Amino acid sequence: MPPMRVNISPMKSGAGQLIEIYLDSSARIICPPDLIPSPGQYILAHASASYSPLAVPVFFSDSAPNGFRSAPLNESTWMPGTQLNLRGPLGHGFSISTGARKVALIAFDDSPARLRGLISIALKQGAEVVLVSNSAMDDVPEAVEVQPLQAMMEIYQWADYAAFDVARENLNQLREMLGNGKQAKAPREAQVLIRAPMPCGALAECGICALTNRHEWKMICKDGPVFEMGELKI
Ligand code: FES
């Protein structure tokens, strides 16, 4: 069955609150259910009492009571109890096809937290899951095999679905490691979450999240942040 692309949901806004910060700088955030992003999507969050003009993209990592657990945050001023103004969910998320039986989750250059939400989806449909990362992550289910980045190509060629997480500045390096599309065997489907600053979430068309994809421009905040591998000509 073909994968279902997660469409951009009608944009909503509302209030949330940061409840707890974990050791890896991820946080438990409570918010209305319709603001919870799906894996790969994000919400823009702005602390109510903050003087900072910029909102912060917050990615989904895991389910949590009355809200969700975020991926690690770069916001050192947010504390438990911080009230947040939220807008979202925004962007295209991941979508594992129901037929996928060998799932590779590859965190190329950062924490695998943004890929964590795919683990339960993949296990629920009976897939084997291999997490490839050089960063540790807590609470990885026993059923998930964890491999270092060194094993990336082997796992990539084994998989029938692969999800990557990579910073915009490292995309070319990933391209090169994957052989610029000339690798002998690639998964039937692969998707890539590209991280970049996304201060406006497409609202002001600031262009800060722009991605040059060979000869085309894409806006990571609205065309992504998850792209089909084919779209990126990797
Ligand atoms: S974040 Fe402003 S256009 Fe993408």
py3Dmol code that shows the C-alpha trace and the ligand (Angstrom):
import py3Dmol

protein = """\
ATOM      1  CA  MET A   1       0.000   0.000   0.000  1.00  0.00           C
ATOM      2  CA  PRO A   2       1.420   3.435  -0.868  1.00  0.00           C
ATOM      3  CA  PRO A   3       2.473   5.620   2.079  1.00  0.00           C
ATOM      4  CA  MET A   4       0.025   8.225   3.303  1.00  0.00           C
ATOM      5  CA  ARG A   5       1.640  11.657   3.162  1.00  0.00           C
ATOM      6  CA  VAL A   6       0.832  13.628   6.317  1.00  0.00           C
ATOM      7  CA  ASN A   7      -0.817  16.766   5.048  1.00  0.00           C
ATOM      8  CA  ILE A   8      -0.374  20.144   6.600  1.00  0.00           C
ATOM      9  CA  SER A   9      -3.212  20.367   9.105  1.00  0.00           C
ATOM     10  CA  PRO A  10      -5.287  23.508   9.347  1.00  0.00           C
ATOM     11  CA  MET A  11      -3.235  25.797  11.529  1.00  0.00           C
ATOM     12  CA  LYS A  12      -4.389  26.195  15.090  1.00  0.00           C
ATOM     13  CA  SER A  13      -3.126  28.135  18.025  1.00  0.00           C
ATOM     14  CA  GLY A  14      -3.571  27.764  21.730  1.00  0.00           C
ATOM     15  CA  ALA A  15      -1.932  27.706  25.109  1.00  0.00           C
ATOM     16  CA  GLY A  16       0.397  25.078  26.488  1.00  0.00           C
ATOM     17  CA  GLN A  17       2.692  24.651  29.430  1.00  0.00           C
ATOM     18  CA  LEU A  18       6.098  23.115  29.898  1.00  0.00           C
ATOM     19  CA  ILE A  19       5.750  20.648  32.768  1.00  0.00           C
ATOM     20  CA  GLU A  20       9.067  18.838  33.046  1.00  0.00           C
ATOM     21  CA  ILE A  21      12.536  18.973  31.508  1.00  0.00           C
ATOM     22  CA  TYR A  22      14.424  15.691  31.091  1.00  0.00           C
ATOM     23  CA  LEU A  23      18.184  15.130  31.256  1.00  0.00           C
ATOM     24  CA  ASP A  24      18.545  15.233  27.478  1.00  0.00           C
ATOM     25  CA  SER A  25      16.822  18.707  27.387  1.00  0.00           C
ATOM     26  CA  SER A  26      13.621  17.266  25.995  1.00  0.00           C
ATOM     27  CA  ALA A  27      10.462  18.399  27.751  1.00  0.00           C
ATOM     28  CA  ARG A  28       6.973  17.285  28.612  1.00  0.00           C
ATOM     29  CA  ILE A  29       4.525  19.831  27.267  1.00  0.00           C
ATOM     30  CA  ILE A  30       0.827  19.811  27.943  1.00  0.00           C
ATOM     31  CA  CYS A  31      -1.472  21.270  25.306  1.00  0.00           C
ATOM     32  CA  PRO A  32      -4.828  20.676  23.604  1.00  0.00           C
ATOM     33  CA  PRO A  33      -4.822  17.382  21.631  1.00  0.00           C
ATOM     34  CA  ASP A  34      -5.260  19.127  18.274  1.00  0.00           C
ATOM     35  CA  LEU A  35      -1.936  20.962  18.734  1.00  0.00           C
ATOM     36  CA  ILE A  36       0.110  17.796  19.233  1.00  0.00           C
ATOM     37  CA  PRO A  37       2.371  17.328  16.182  1.00  0.00           C
ATOM     38  CA  SER A  38       2.765  13.904  14.576  1.00  0.00           C
ATOM     39  CA  PRO A  39       6.307  12.454  14.211  1.00  0.00           C
ATOM     40  CA  GLY A  40       8.324  14.796  11.981  1.00  0.00           C
ATOM     41  CA  GLN A  41       5.926  17.732  12.351  1.00  0.00           C
ATOM     42  CA  TYR A  42       6.514  20.669  14.692  1.00  0.00           C
ATOM     43  CA  ILE A  43       4.726  23.428  16.532  1.00  0.00           C
ATOM     44  CA  LEU A  44       6.024  26.938  16.983  1.00  0.00           C
ATOM     45  CA  ALA A  45       6.221  27.894  20.628  1.00  0.00           C
ATOM     46  CA  HIS A  46       6.744  31.270  22.222  1.00  0.00           C
ATOM     47  CA  ALA A  47       7.081  31.684  25.976  1.00  0.00           C
ATOM     48  CA  SER A  48       4.298  33.991  27.186  1.00  0.00           C
ATOM     49  CA  ALA A  49       6.527  36.244  29.271  1.00  0.00           C
ATOM     50  CA  SER A  50       9.499  36.205  26.898  1.00  0.00           C
ATOM     51  CA  TYR A  51      11.037  39.312  25.301  1.00  0.00           C
ATOM     52  CA  SER A  52      12.429  37.186  22.464  1.00  0.00           C
ATOM     53  CA  PRO A  53      10.669  38.085  19.217  1.00  0.00           C
ATOM     54  CA  LEU A  54      11.227  34.635  17.749  1.00  0.00           C
ATOM     55  CA  ALA A  55       9.175  31.505  18.259  1.00  0.00           C
ATOM     56  CA  VAL A  56      10.926  28.171  18.587  1.00  0.00           C
ATOM     57  CA  PRO A  57      10.121  25.055  16.558  1.00  0.00           C
ATOM     58  CA  VAL A  58       9.299  22.157  18.876  1.00  0.00           C
ATOM     59  CA  PHE A  59       9.300  18.636  17.461  1.00  0.00           C
ATOM     60  CA  PHE A  60       7.355  15.626  18.668  1.00  0.00           C
ATOM     61  CA  SER A  61       9.353  12.821  20.245  1.00  0.00           C
ATOM     62  CA  ASP A  62       6.924  10.665  22.202  1.00  0.00           C
ATOM     63  CA  SER A  63       3.430  10.498  23.598  1.00  0.00           C
ATOM     64  CA  ALA A  64       2.908  11.818  27.119  1.00  0.00           C
ATOM     65  CA  PRO A  65      -0.179  12.379  29.281  1.00  0.00           C
ATOM     66  CA  ASN A  66      -2.229  15.415  28.208  1.00  0.00           C
ATOM     67  CA  GLY A  67       0.308  16.454  25.599  1.00  0.00           C
ATOM     68  CA  PHE A  68       3.599  15.120  24.323  1.00  0.00           C
ATOM     69  CA  ARG A  69       7.305  14.798  24.994  1.00  0.00           C
ATOM     70  CA  SER A  70       9.324  17.097  22.765  1.00  0.00           C
ATOM     71  CA  ALA A  71      12.674  16.472  21.131  1.00  0.00           C
ATOM     72  CA  PRO A  72      15.567  18.195  22.979  1.00  0.00           C
ATOM     73  CA  LEU A  73      15.031  21.961  23.162  1.00  0.00           C
ATOM     74  CA  ASN A  74      17.628  24.656  22.669  1.00  0.00           C
ATOM     75  CA  GLU A  75      15.752  27.059  24.921  1.00  0.00           C
ATOM     76  CA  SER A  76      17.720  27.488  28.104  1.00  0.00           C
ATOM     77  CA  THR A  77      15.308  30.080  29.518  1.00  0.00           C
ATOM     78  CA  TRP A  78      12.294  27.768  29.554  1.00  0.00           C
ATOM     79  CA  MET A  79      11.601  26.165  32.933  1.00  0.00           C
ATOM     80  CA  PRO A  80       8.984  23.818  34.314  1.00  0.00           C
ATOM     81  CA  GLY A  81       5.866  25.948  34.591  1.00  0.00           C
ATOM     82  CA  THR A  82       6.691  28.178  31.580  1.00  0.00           C
ATOM     83  CA  GLN A  83       3.478  29.107  29.766  1.00  0.00           C
ATOM     84  CA  LEU A  84       3.694  28.728  26.019  1.00  0.00           C
ATOM     85  CA  ASN A  85       1.761  30.200  23.124  1.00  0.00           C
ATOM     86  CA  LEU A  86       1.607  27.473  20.504  1.00  0.00           C
ATOM     87  CA  ARG A  87       0.857  27.459  16.783  1.00  0.00           C
ATOM     88  CA  GLY A  88       0.600  24.343  14.675  1.00  0.00           C
ATOM     89  CA  PRO A  89       0.970  21.484  14.036  1.00  0.00           C
ATOM     90  CA  LEU A  90       3.076  22.584  11.091  1.00  0.00           C
ATOM     91  CA  GLY A  91       4.778  20.949   8.128  1.00  0.00           C
ATOM     92  CA  HIS A  92       4.844  17.481   6.645  1.00  0.00           C
ATOM     93  CA  GLY A  93       5.621  14.599   8.967  1.00  0.00           C
ATOM     94  CA  PHE A  94       6.856  11.041   8.460  1.00  0.00           C
ATOM     95  CA  SER A  95       4.651   8.293   7.062  1.00  0.00           C
ATOM     96  CA  ILE A  96       5.627   4.634   7.248  1.00  0.00           C
ATOM     97  CA  SER A  97       3.756   2.531   4.712  1.00  0.00           C
ATOM     98  CA  THR A  98       1.753  -0.243   6.319  1.00  0.00           C
ATOM     99  CA  GLY A  99       3.692  -2.788   4.273  1.00  0.00           C
ATOM    100  CA  ALA A 100       7.094  -1.836   5.733  1.00  0.00           C
ATOM    101  CA  ARG A 101       8.638  -4.739   7.648  1.00  0.00           C
ATOM    102  CA  LYS A 102      12.265  -3.586   7.984  1.00  0.00           C
ATOM    103  CA  VAL A 103      12.456  -0.064   9.320  1.00  0.00           C
ATOM    104  CA  ALA A 104      15.703   1.898   9.665  1.00  0.00           C
ATOM    105  CA  LEU A 105      15.693   5.085  11.756  1.00  0.00           C
ATOM    106  CA  ILE A 106      18.900   6.992  11.081  1.00  0.00           C
ATOM    107  CA  ALA A 107      19.887  10.023  13.158  1.00  0.00           C
ATOM    108  CA  PHE A 108      22.774  11.278  11.055  1.00  0.00           C
ATOM    109  CA  ASP A 109      24.197  14.046  13.213  1.00  0.00           C
ATOM    110  CA  ASP A 110      22.089  14.576  16.323  1.00  0.00           C
ATOM    111  CA  SER A 111      19.839  12.917  18.880  1.00  0.00           C
ATOM    112  CA  PRO A 112      17.443  10.327  17.450  1.00  0.00           C
ATOM    113  CA  ALA A 113      14.614  11.889  19.501  1.00  0.00           C
ATOM    114  CA  ARG A 114      12.739  13.252  16.464  1.00  0.00           C
ATOM    115  CA  LEU A 115      12.591   9.694  15.087  1.00  0.00           C
ATOM    116  CA  ARG A 116      11.447   8.112  18.355  1.00  0.00           C
ATOM    117  CA  GLY A 117       7.741   8.542  17.559  1.00  0.00           C
ATOM    118  CA  LEU A 118       8.112   6.135  14.618  1.00  0.00           C
ATOM    119  CA  ILE A 119       9.234   3.250  16.835  1.00  0.00           C
ATOM    120  CA  SER A 120       5.819   2.415  18.281  1.00  0.00           C
ATOM    121  CA  ILE A 121       4.149   2.802  14.853  1.00  0.00           C
ATOM    122  CA  ALA A 122       6.650   0.399  13.254  1.00  0.00           C
ATOM    123  CA  LEU A 123       6.519  -2.162  16.076  1.00  0.00           C
ATOM    124  CA  LYS A 124       2.716  -2.079  16.067  1.00  0.00           C
ATOM    125  CA  GLN A 125       2.680  -3.145  12.419  1.00  0.00           C
ATOM    126  CA  GLY A 126       5.095  -5.993  13.131  1.00  0.00           C
ATOM    127  CA  ALA A 127       8.208  -4.421  11.604  1.00  0.00           C
ATOM    128  CA  GLU A 128      11.757  -5.003  12.760  1.00  0.00           C
ATOM    129  CA  VAL A 129      13.307  -1.684  13.770  1.00  0.00           C
ATOM    130  CA  VAL A 130      16.968  -0.680  13.754  1.00  0.00           C
ATOM    131  CA  LEU A 131      17.970   2.680  15.207  1.00  0.00           C
ATOM    132  CA  VAL A 132      21.236   4.041  13.814  1.00  0.00           C
ATOM    133  CA  SER A 133      22.817   6.802  15.845  1.00  0.00           C
ATOM    134  CA  ASN A 134      25.953   7.827  17.653  1.00  0.00           C
ATOM    135  CA  SER A 135      23.866   9.527  20.357  1.00  0.00           C
ATOM    136  CA  ALA A 136      22.263   7.543  23.145  1.00  0.00           C
ATOM    137  CA  MET A 137      18.528   7.756  23.772  1.00  0.00           C
ATOM    138  CA  ASP A 138      16.711   6.637  26.921  1.00  0.00           C
ATOM    139  CA  ASP A 139      13.743   4.267  26.992  1.00  0.00           C
ATOM    140  CA  VAL A 140      14.487   2.511  23.705  1.00  0.00           C
ATOM    141  CA  PRO A 141      12.263  -0.611  23.628  1.00  0.00           C
ATOM    142  CA  GLU A 142      14.174  -3.898  23.858  1.00  0.00           C
ATOM    143  CA  ALA A 143      12.784  -4.964  20.497  1.00  0.00           C
ATOM    144  CA  VAL A 144      14.745  -2.184  18.790  1.00  0.00           C
ATOM    145  CA  GLU A 145      18.296  -2.912  17.666  1.00  0.00           C
ATOM    146  CA  VAL A 146      20.675   0.017  18.095  1.00  0.00           C
ATOM    147  CA  GLN A 147      23.670   0.433  15.776  1.00  0.00           C
ATOM    148  CA  PRO A 148      26.358   3.123  15.447  1.00  0.00           C
ATOM    149  CA  LEU A 149      26.475   5.398  12.409  1.00  0.00           C
ATOM    150  CA  GLN A 150      29.292   3.282  11.031  1.00  0.00           C
ATOM    151  CA  ALA A 151      26.655   0.654  10.189  1.00  0.00           C
ATOM    152  CA  MET A 152      24.473   3.142   8.300  1.00  0.00           C
ATOM    153  CA  MET A 153      24.974   1.805   4.771  1.00  0.00           C
ATOM    154  CA  GLU A 154      24.453  -1.805   5.762  1.00  0.00           C
ATOM    155  CA  ILE A 155      21.223  -0.989   7.609  1.00  0.00           C
ATOM    156  CA  TYR A 156      20.060   1.346   4.829  1.00  0.00           C
ATOM    157  CA  GLN A 157      20.423  -1.428   2.282  1.00  0.00           C
ATOM    158  CA  TRP A 158      18.679  -3.924   4.565  1.00  0.00           C
ATOM    159  CA  ALA A 159      15.627  -1.688   5.161  1.00  0.00           C
ATOM    160  CA  ASP A 160      12.459  -1.414   3.137  1.00  0.00           C
ATOM    161  CA  TYR A 161      11.701   1.946   4.792  1.00  0.00           C
ATOM    162  CA  ALA A 162      14.274   4.405   6.100  1.00  0.00           C
ATOM    163  CA  ALA A 163      13.747   7.660   8.008  1.00  0.00           C
ATOM    164  CA  PHE A 164      16.656  10.100   8.345  1.00  0.00           C
ATOM    165  CA  ASP A 165      17.195  13.120  10.584  1.00  0.00           C
ATOM    166  CA  VAL A 166      19.877  15.488   9.304  1.00  0.00           C
ATOM    167  CA  ALA A 167      20.817  19.162   9.654  1.00  0.00           C
ATOM    168  CA  ARG A 168      20.563  21.248   6.463  1.00  0.00           C
ATOM    169  CA  GLU A 169      24.304  21.901   6.516  1.00  0.00           C
ATOM    170  CA  ASN A 170      25.046  18.162   6.535  1.00  0.00           C
ATOM    171  CA  LEU A 171      22.744  17.156   3.712  1.00  0.00           C
ATOM    172  CA  ASN A 172      25.514  17.118   1.124  1.00  0.00           C
ATOM    173  CA  GLN A 173      27.616  14.914   3.359  1.00  0.00           C
ATOM    174  CA  LEU A 174      24.679  12.493   3.652  1.00  0.00           C
ATOM    175  CA  ARG A 175      24.241  12.603  -0.132  1.00  0.00           C
ATOM    176  CA  GLU A 176      27.887  11.676  -0.608  1.00  0.00           C
ATOM    177  CA  MET A 177      27.748   8.861   1.913  1.00  0.00           C
ATOM    178  CA  LEU A 178      24.711   7.425   0.139  1.00  0.00           C
ATOM    179  CA  GLY A 179      26.621   7.523  -3.133  1.00  0.00           C
ATOM    180  CA  ASN A 180      24.680  10.386  -4.764  1.00  0.00           C
ATOM    181  CA  GLY A 181      21.790   8.096  -5.651  1.00  0.00           C
ATOM    182  CA  LYS A 182      24.027   5.471  -7.233  1.00  0.00           C
ATOM    183  CA  GLN A 183      24.058   2.981  -4.359  1.00  0.00           C
ATOM    184  CA  ALA A 184      23.417  -0.601  -5.474  1.00  0.00           C
ATOM    185  CA  LYS A 185      20.406  -1.129  -3.254  1.00  0.00           C
ATOM    186  CA  ALA A 186      18.204   1.402  -1.516  1.00  0.00           C
ATOM    187  CA  PRO A 187      14.981   0.987   0.479  1.00  0.00           C
ATOM    188  CA  ARG A 188      11.718   1.150  -1.446  1.00  0.00           C
ATOM    189  CA  GLU A 189      10.888   4.245   0.537  1.00  0.00           C
ATOM    190  CA  ALA A 190      12.986   6.728   2.417  1.00  0.00           C
ATOM    191  CA  GLN A 191      12.146  10.054   3.994  1.00  0.00           C
ATOM    192  CA  VAL A 192      14.425  12.744   5.340  1.00  0.00           C
ATOM    193  CA  LEU A 193      13.717  15.230   8.126  1.00  0.00           C
ATOM    194  CA  ILE A 194      15.878  18.307   7.513  1.00  0.00           C
ATOM    195  CA  ARG A 195      16.589  20.547  10.464  1.00  0.00           C
ATOM    196  CA  ALA A 196      17.070  24.293  10.056  1.00  0.00           C
ATOM    197  CA  PRO A 197      16.034  27.399  11.972  1.00  0.00           C
ATOM    198  CA  MET A 198      12.330  27.987  11.290  1.00  0.00           C
ATOM    199  CA  PRO A 199      11.399  31.206  13.072  1.00  0.00           C
ATOM    200  CA  CYS A 200       8.201  32.040  11.206  1.00  0.00           C
ATOM    201  CA  GLY A 201       6.809  28.643  10.192  1.00  0.00           C
ATOM    202  CA  ALA A 202       5.922  30.073   6.749  1.00  0.00           C
ATOM    203  CA  LEU A 203       3.782  32.854   8.240  1.00  0.00           C
ATOM    204  CA  ALA A 204       6.098  35.706   7.216  1.00  0.00           C
ATOM    205  CA  GLU A 205       7.892  33.873   4.380  1.00  0.00           C
ATOM    206  CA  CYS A 206      11.200  34.940   5.945  1.00  0.00           C
ATOM    207  CA  GLY A 207      13.201  32.479   3.838  1.00  0.00           C
ATOM    208  CA  ILE A 208      15.569  31.571   6.679  1.00  0.00           C
ATOM    209  CA  CYS A 209      14.672  27.904   6.253  1.00  0.00           C
ATOM    210  CA  ALA A 210      15.375  27.873   2.495  1.00  0.00           C
ATOM    211  CA  LEU A 211      16.951  24.772   0.997  1.00  0.00           C
ATOM    212  CA  THR A 212      18.653  24.686  -2.374  1.00  0.00           C
ATOM    213  CA  ASN A 213      17.774  21.339  -3.810  1.00  0.00           C
ATOM    214  CA  ARG A 214      19.992  21.113  -6.860  1.00  0.00           C
ATOM    215  CA  HIS A 215      18.385  23.866  -8.972  1.00  0.00           C
ATOM    216  CA  GLU A 216      15.231  24.388  -6.965  1.00  0.00           C
ATOM    217  CA  TRP A 217      14.329  26.257  -3.795  1.00  0.00           C
ATOM    218  CA  LYS A 218      12.307  24.602  -1.070  1.00  0.00           C
ATOM    219  CA  MET A 219      11.077  26.010   2.210  1.00  0.00           C
ATOM    220  CA  ILE A 220      11.856  23.518   4.932  1.00  0.00           C
ATOM    221  CA  CYS A 221       9.141  24.945   7.205  1.00  0.00           C
ATOM    222  CA  LYS A 222       6.295  24.214   4.790  1.00  0.00           C
ATOM    223  CA  ASP A 223       7.602  21.899   2.025  1.00  0.00           C
ATOM    224  CA  GLY A 224       9.188  19.767   4.790  1.00  0.00           C
ATOM    225  CA  PRO A 225      10.596  19.395   7.304  1.00  0.00           C
ATOM    226  CA  VAL A 226      10.162  15.790   6.122  1.00  0.00           C
ATOM    227  CA  PHE A 227      10.904  15.258   2.422  1.00  0.00           C
ATOM    228  CA  GLU A 228      10.709  12.164   0.285  1.00  0.00           C
ATOM    229  CA  MET A 229      14.226  11.001  -0.515  1.00  0.00           C
ATOM    230  CA  GLY A 230      13.324  11.055  -4.234  1.00  0.00           C
ATOM    231  CA  GLU A 231      12.337  14.703  -3.991  1.00  0.00           C
ATOM    232  CA  LEU A 232      15.812  15.527  -2.698  1.00  0.00           C
ATOM    233  CA  LYS A 233      17.553  13.720  -5.517  1.00  0.00           C
ATOM    234  CA  ILE A 234      19.745  11.819  -3.074  1.00  0.00           C
TER     235      ILE A 234
END
"""
ligand_1 = """\
4
FES
S 10.710 29.761 8.589
Fe 10.200 31.608 7.602
S 9.822 30.934 5.542
Fe 10.356 29.106 6.596
"""
view = py3Dmol.view(width=600, height=400)
view.addModel(protein, "pdb")
view.setStyle({"model": 0}, {"cartoon": {"style": "trace"}})
view.addModel(ligand_1, "xyz")
view.setStyle({"model": 1}, {"stick": {}})
view.zoomTo()
view.show()
